Amino acid sequence: MISAMLAEAWGALIANRLRSALTMLGMIIGVAAVILMLAIGGGVQKQVADSIAGLGSNMLIVTAGSGRQGGFMGGAGTGATLRLDDADKIARLEHVVAVAPTANIPAQVVAGPANWATTVTGAPPAWFTVQDWRPADGRTFSDMEERAAARVALIGQTVADNLFGANDPMGQSVRIKGTSFTVIGIMSKRGQGFGGMDRDDLIVVPLTTALRQLQGNFFRRSIRSVSVAVDSAENLDSTEEAITQTLRRAHKLDRNAADDFSVTNLTAVTDTLSTTTAAISALLAAIGSISLVVGGIGIMNIMLVSVTERTREIGIRMAIGAPRSAIRLQFLLEALMLSLLGCSIGVGLGTLGATAASGAIGFDTSVTLFAVVVAFAVSASIGIFFGWYPATRAAKLSPIEALRS
């Protein structure tokens, strides 16, 4: 019985192709918009999580305060407010398992006829453990090389591509601010970070080498930031407070004086950004859902027209014994079929849009199975909800009055 009704519903839709297509248009646009917005929102959330996870788990980042040079005020990290002994003090705190002070230095790097502007990161060997980042080829520098201020470097994949192309960089020399360094490793590829930052565009050298030979006199004894690995996520807040109090005492800051450093809890940043992007995605999806409601109203309108056009047909069916429930089910199936067909086309268009958006914005915006299932469930609900009144109206027609029409 159901199969016969479905075949008849399909025949009714095919008989009025243009009207059916225009009726489905609201559903198509609504579903495509919701699918696309959910895909973009999910991609942004994943990008944020991956970018911060790439910095390491259970991490705190201590950054130097702002500084002034030549009458110009710089931003955070430009001052000489953090020293190596600050990192030593942090390393002695409870729950701290590793500390990696770093100095980030923008520089033009030269290798043969090629040159490339990048960021040189001066760091101790512990940096690779704290960042959970290892070379894909070669090795990291040792504690002995760090203490001796050895002129060795590990380069990111972007730097390797731009300086050496298809040639093997291992063992080659690069010049940074006039100082020659030997490439001993190539970092594993990490790709783009949040905001389009290329995480593979860097060079890592021993911290002592960076401080003595690459950093200017004003910053020679200072570091820009300290990465702090904590033993568990539960101890991040207490460790953050302990670091703040330790550095304030070390820097002899008055009670009312502002901190000349900042401590960033990456887990808190992740949670905040994830919550924000989820809220934005929900808002965009809600805006797109307006089209679904409009599509549902269109389905109801066209089904009311269909009931009016087929009044005599309804009367004949009732006269030969069709129950009112069968009449109602027939029109509900037609409304449901309109809704689901529109949903199928909308899912296809939304998926194509998400694929195009992925290439345009540079990160994954794939459509999840959950989003597709929800789209079909919502569309089916809208079809039934907005098709119920026309179907009920058809079922309540008087057979005699229907035959007279």
N, C-alpha and C positions, 0 to 999 in steps of 0.2 A: 504493500500500500504506500509506504513512504517513498519507495523508489519511483513509483508511478507519479506521485505528487512532485517529487524532485524533477522528473522529466518534464512534467507539465509546467513547473515554475521556470525551468530553463527555456522552454518554448515560448512562454509569455515574455521573458526578457529579450530573447532573440527577435521576437516579432516587433519589438519597439527598441531597436538598437541605439538610436541616437538619444532617445529619452532615458534609456537605462544608463548610457555612458555619462550623460550630464548629471544624472542622479548620483552616480558613484563618484563624481568629481570631488565633492566635499570630503568623502571618506579617503579618497586617494591622497589628496593634499594633506589632510590631517594626519594620517598614518605616516606618510613620508616625512612630514615635519617632525613628528614625535620620534621616529626611528633615528633620524639624522641628529637631532638634539641630544638624545640619549647616547648615541655613539660618540659624538664630540665631547660631551660631558664625561663619559667614561674614559675616553682617551686622555683628557686633561688630568683627571684624577690619577690615572696610572702613570702619566708622565711626571707628575709632582712626586708621587711615591717613589718611583724609580730614581729620580734625580737626587732626592735626599737620601734614599737607601744607598746610592752610590758613594756617599760620603762616609758610610760606615754605620753600624747599628749602635744604639745606646750612646750617642755622641753628644758632646757639648763643644761649642766653638767659642773660644775667648778671642775677641778682636781688640786691637789697640784703638784708642780714641782718636779724635781728629787732631790735626796738627796745622801749624802755620809756617809757611816758608816764603820769604820775600814779600811779606805783606798780604799773601793770599792764604785764605783759610781752606783747608782740604776737608774731605769727608771722613767717615769712620775708617780706621785702619791706616790713616796717613800720618799719624803722630808717632813719636818715639816713646810711647807710654808703657810698652811691654818689653821686658828684658828676659834673657835666658834664665836668670835666677828666679823669675816669676814662674817659669815652667817647672823648675826644680821644686818650688814650694807646692805647686799644684800636684806634682807627682807623688808627694808624701801624704796627700790627703786620703782618708778612708774611702773605700769603694772605687778609687781610681786605679785602673789596671794598666793603662798606657797613656803616654803623653807625647805629642809630636809638635814641637814649635816649628813654625814655618815663616819664611820670608818670601813674599811674592814680588817679583821684579819684572816689569815689562822690558823687553829687549828685542833688538834686531839681531837675528842669528844668521850667520853666514856659513855656507859649506860650498867651497869651490866657487863656481859662478852664480850659484843660487843663494837667495836670502829670503828670510821670512820673519815677520813680526809676531812674537808670541809672548807667553808669560813663563818666566823661569821661576820654579819653585825650589827654594832651598829648604831641605828637610833632613832630619836624622833618619837612620835606617828603620826606626820604629814607625815612621810615617806609613810605610807600605803595609804594616800590620794593622794600624789604626784605621787606615782607609780601606782595608781589605782589597788591595789592588796589587797585582803582581805582573811582572813583565811576561809578555807572550814569547819573547825571545831574549836570550842573554841572562843577565843576573842583576841583582840590586847591589849597591855599594855596601861595604862592610863598616863596622864600627871603627876599625883602624883607619880606613880611608876617610871616614868622616872626621876623626880627630886630626888626621894629617892634612886636612883641607885638600884632598886629592882632586885633580881636575878630570873627573869622570862625570858622565851624564847618561840619563835614560830619557828617551824621547817618546812623545806620543805619536800615534799613527798619522795624524794630520801633519805634524812637523816632518815626519819621515817621508811622507808622500811629496810634500812641497820642496824639501831640500834635496832628496835623493831619487825621487821618482821610482823607477823599477830597479834601481841599484840597491844592493844590500848595505844598510847603514852601519852594521856591526863593525867595530874597530875603526871607523872613519872619524875624522876630526870635524868639529864645528867650532866656530869662533863666536863668543858671546862677549860683547863689550871689549873686544880686543884680546880676550883671553881664550886660548885653545883648550877644548875639552875633547876627551875620547868617548865615543858612544859605546857603552857597555851593555845596553839593553833597550828593547822596544816595548813600551807598555801595552798591555792587552787593550783592545778596543772597547770603549764604553759608549760612544755615540753622543747624541745631543742631550743636553740637560734641559731643565725647565727654562722656558724663555728663549730657547734656541741656542744656548751656550754650547760650544763645542768642547766637550770634556777631554778630547784627545789632542787638543791644541795646547800642549805644555811640554816643558823640559824640566826634569827633576835632577838637581845636583846636591851634593852634600851641603848641609846648612853652614858649616864653618867656611866652606869655600865661597858660598854666596855672600856671607857677611864680610869676609875679608877682601874679596876681589871684585864683587859685582855691585854691592850696595854702597851708596854714597856715604861720605863721612858723617853726615847728619844722622844716618840710621845704622852706622857700623856696629853698634853694640845692641841694637834693638831688633825685635821681631814683630811681624805684622799680626800673627794669630797663633793660637795654640789649639790643636785638636785634642780633645780629652775623651778617652774611652772609659765608660763606667761599667761596673760589673753587671748591672741589671737595670731594666727600665724603671723599676720601683724606686731606685736610689738616685734617679736623675735630678729630681727637685732638690733633695737635701744636698747633693753634691754641688749643684748650681749655687745654692746659698752659701755653702762652705767656701767655694772659690771666690765668690764676691767678697765675703768677709776677709779672707786671706789676702786678697790683692789690695783691698782698701787699707788694711794694716801695713802691708808692705810699701804702699805708695804714700803712707802717712797722710791720708785724706781726713779732713775734719768731718765731724758728724753731719754737718749740713752741706758739705761739698758734694757735687755730682761725681759719679764714677767717671774715671778717665779711661774706661774700657767698657766692653759689653760682653755679656755671656748669652749665647743663643742655644736654646734647647731644640734640637732638630726634631725630636719626637713631637713636641708641642707645635712646631711649625707645620709638620706633616698633618697633624690632626686638624689644625686650623684651616690650612689650605684645602684639605679633603672635604671638610664640612662646608667651606665656602663654595667650592666647585660643585659639590652635590646640591647645594641650595640653588645655585645658578642653573644647573641642569634641570632641576625639578621645575623651576620657574619657566624656563624655555619650553620644557615639555608641556607644562600647563597651558602656555600660550598656544602651542601647536594643537592642543586638545580642543581648543575652541572650534577649530575646523571640523573636528569629529562631531561635535554637537550640531554644527551647521549641516554636516552631511546627514546626521540622523534626522533632522527636521526635513531635509529634502526627501529622504526615504519615506517619511510619514506622508508628506504631501503627495508624492507620486503614487503611493499605495491607496490614498483616499480617492485620487483620480481613477485609479485602476478599478476600485470597488464600484464607483459610479458607472464606469464604462461597461462593467461586466455584471450589472445587476440582473439582467435577464438570465445570464449563464448561471448565476447563483440560484435564482428561482427554479430553474430546470433541475439543478442538482438536488435541491431540497425536495422537489416534487417526486423525484424517483427514489427518494429514501436516504439521501446523504445527511448524516447527522450534523448538527451545528458545530461540533468539535472538529469535524473534518474540514468544514469551510474555514474555520479559524486557523487550523493548522496549515491549510493550503496557502493562505495569504501571509502567515508568519514565515513559512519556508521561502516565499518569494522575497520578503524583506530581508531575511537572513542571508539569502544567496546574494542579493545586491550588496549587502554590507561586507560579506566575506570576499567577494570578488574585488570590491574596491580596496579592501585591506591587502589582498595579495599583490595587487598592482602597486599600492603604496609602499609595501615592504620592499618590493623590487626597486622602486625609484629611490627610496631612502637608503638602501644598501649601495646603489650606484653613487648617490650623493656622498655617502660616508667614505667610499673608496676614493672619490675625487678629492674630498676634503683632506684625506690622509696624505695624499701627495702634495697638496697645496700648503698645509700647515706644518708638515714635517714630522708628525708622529702618528702612531696607530689610532685609528678611529673605527675599529671593526665593530660590526653589529653582533651582539650577543644573542644566543638562543633564548635567553630570558626575555629580552626586549621583543623578539618576534612572537613568543608565546603570549606575552602580555598584550601585544597589539591585536592578535587574533581574538583573545578573550574579551578585550574591551569592544572590539568591533562586533563580535557576536552579541554581546550584551546590548549594544546600541541598536543593532538590528532588531532584536526581540523587543526592547523597550519602546522604540518608536514605531515598530510594526504592530504592536499589540492593539492599539486603538483602532486602526483601520481594519485589522482582522476581526476584532470583536464586533465592530460595526457591521461588517459583512455577515457575520454569523447571526446577528440579531434581526436581519431583514426578514420580513414576512414573505413566505413563498408566494402567496397570492399577489401581493403588491409588487414583488419582484418580477413575476411573470407578466403583469400588466404594463410594466415600464417599457 
